[in-house]
Amino acid sequence: MAHPGRWPSPAGTGDNAAMSVFTVSFVCTGNICRSPMGEVILRDLLEREGMADRVEVVSAGTGDWHVGGPADPRTVSTLAQYGLDGESHRAQQFTAADFAEVDLVLALDRGHERALRALAPSPQDAEKVRLLRSFDDDAVAAGELEVDDPYFGDDAGFVTTYEELLPACEGVVAHLRERLGVSG
């Protein structure tokens, strides 16, 4: 995933920190189902909120099985049902070097969270890792912080994934609004 010049400098670094872009990365297993769906949803919400120029959204997988491939067709189809486009997605793998390029790493389940924290080059990098659904107050209250993997299920599982991702992404927008000092 580390592509020189592909990602902006993490917020608060670089030559012009005031103009830095905050970078968020969604991470699931293969980067073809949950994380690309979250990426597209969050980008759409940020665009609607007028924050797209302040936040870069990317996604990756913990494994390399699908690197370079498209999102699962069921991911693309589910996004299309909600008026969103996932056609251009190409899977990437999250590496230790990527921590230098991102400000917030959103793990889709506890396995991803553990793998990412173990991969982190420093304690500060490990602190960038959060479970995505920790941004959804209802999910927190219910103790349901993982997004189930729809890969081995049917189309309905992808709709459920979308329904779990949307309120969490709305919570991420609220978090970013506060963190970046953007008035609502």
C-alpha positions in Angstrom: 0.0 0.0 0.0 2.9 2.4 0.5 3.0 4.3 -2.7 5.4 7.3 -2.7 3.4 10.4 -3.5 0.1 8.5 -3.4 -0.9 9.6 0.1 -0.7 13.0 1.8 1.5 13.6 4.8 -0.2 12.8 8.1 -2.0 15.8 9.6 0.3 18.1 11.5 3.5 17.0 9.6 5.2 18.1 6.5 6.1 21.5 5.2 2.7 23.1 5.5 1.0 21.4 8.5 -1.9 23.9 8.3 -2.8 22.5 4.9 -2.2 18.8 5.8 -4.8 16.2 5.0 -5.9 13.8 7.7 -5.7 10.2 6.4 -8.0 7.4 7.4 -7.5 3.8 6.4 -10.1 1.0 6.8 -8.6 -2.4 7.2 -10.2 -5.8 6.9 -8.9 -9.2 5.8 -8.5 -9.1 2.0 -9.7 -5.6 1.2 -12.5 -6.7 -1.0 -15.6 -6.6 1.2 -15.8 -4.6 4.4 -13.0 -2.1 4.1 -13.7 -1.0 0.6 -17.4 -0.6 1.5 -16.4 1.5 4.5 -14.0 3.6 2.4 -16.7 4.4 -0.2 -19.3 5.2 2.5 -17.0 7.5 4.5 -15.9 9.3 1.3 -19.5 9.9 0.4 -20.3 11.2 3.9 -17.3 13.5 3.9 -18.2 14.9 0.5 -21.8 15.6 1.7 -20.4 17.4 4.8 -17.9 19.5 2.8 -14.9 17.8 4.4 -13.6 15.8 1.4 -10.7 18.3 1.0 -9.6 17.8 4.6 -9.7 14.0 4.8 -8.2 11.3 2.5 -9.8 7.9 2.8 -8.1 4.6 1.8 -8.5 1.0 2.6 -6.3 -2.2 2.8 -6.3 -5.8 3.9 -4.2 -7.6 6.5 -3.4 -10.2 3.9 -2.2 -10.1 0.3 -4.6 -12.6 -1.3 -6.5 -10.1 -3.4 -3.9 -7.3 -4.0 -4.6 -5.5 -7.3 -8.0 -7.1 -7.7 -11.4 -5.4 -7.6 -13.9 -5.3 -4.7 -16.1 -8.4 -4.4 -19.0 -8.0 -6.9 -21.5 -8.2 -4.0 -19.7 -5.2 -2.3 -20.1 -3.3 -5.6 -23.7 -4.3 -6.0 -24.6 -3.4 -2.4 -23.0 0.0 -2.7 -24.9 0.6 -6.0 -28.1 -0.2 -4.2 -27.4 2.9 -2.0 -26.3 5.1 -5.0 -22.5 4.6 -4.3 -19.8 3.5 -6.7 -17.2 0.9 -5.7 -16.1 -0.1 -9.2 -12.7 1.6 -9.2 -11.5 -0.1 -6.0 -8.2 -2.1 -6.2 -7.2 -4.2 -3.2 -4.0 -3.3 -1.3 -2.2 -4.8 1.8 -1.6 -2.8 4.9 2.1 -2.8 5.9 4.1 -1.5 8.8 5.3 1.4 6.6 1.8 2.5 6.1 1.5 3.7 9.7 3.7 6.7 8.7 1.1 7.7 6.1 -2.1 7.5 8.1 -3.6 9.2 11.1 -6.4 6.8 11.9 -6.5 3.1 11.2 -10.0 1.6 11.4 -10.0 -2.2 12.1 -13.2 -4.0 11.1 -12.9 -6.7 13.8 -10.8 -7.7 16.8 -8.6 -10.0 14.7 -7.6 -7.1 12.5 -7.2 -4.8 15.5 -4.7 -7.3 17.1 -2.8 -7.9 13.8 -2.5 -4.1 13.2 -1.3 -3.4 16.7 1.3 -6.1 16.4 2.4 -4.7 13.1 2.7 -1.2 14.4 6.3 0.0 14.5 5.8 2.1 17.7 3.4 2.5 20.6 2.2 5.8 18.9 1.4 3.9 15.7 -0.5 1.3 17.7 -2.6 4.1 19.2 -3.8 5.0 15.7 -5.7 1.7 15.6 -9.4 1.7 16.6 -12.3 -0.6 16.0 -14.6 1.1 13.5 -17.8 0.3 15.4 -16.3 2.0 18.5 -17.6 5.2 16.7 -21.2 3.9 16.8 -22.8 4.6 20.2 -25.5 2.0 19.7 -22.9 -0.7 18.8 -20.9 0.2 21.8 -23.9 0.0 24.1 -24.8 -3.4 22.6 -21.2 -4.6 22.9 -21.2 -5.3 19.2 -17.9 -3.8 18.0 -17.1 -6.1 15.1 -18.3 -5.9 11.6 -19.1 -9.5 10.5 -17.4 -10.8 7.4 -20.0 -11.3 4.7 -17.6 -13.0 2.3 -18.8 -16.6 2.9 -22.5 -15.6 3.0 -25.2 -14.4 0.7 -26.1 -11.0 -0.7 -28.1 -10.2 2.4 -24.9 -10.3 4.5 -23.5 -7.5 2.5 -26.5 -5.4 3.1 -26.1 -6.1 6.9 -22.5 -5.0 6.5 -23.6 -1.8 4.9 -26.1 -1.2 7.8 -23.3 -1.8 10.4 -20.8 0.5 8.5 -23.1 3.5 7.9 -23.7 4.6 11.6 -20.1 3.9 12.4 -18.9 6.0 9.5 -21.3 8.8 10.6 -19.6 8.6 14.0 -16.2 8.8 12.3 -17.3 12.0 10.6 -18.4 13.5 13.9 -15.0 12.5 15.4 -13.1 14.1 12.5 -15.2 17.2 12.6 -14.2 17.7 16.3 -10.6 16.6 15.8 -10.1 18.9 12.8 -12.0 21.8 14.3 -14.6 21.8 11.5 -17.8 23.6 12.4 -21.0 21.8 11.6 
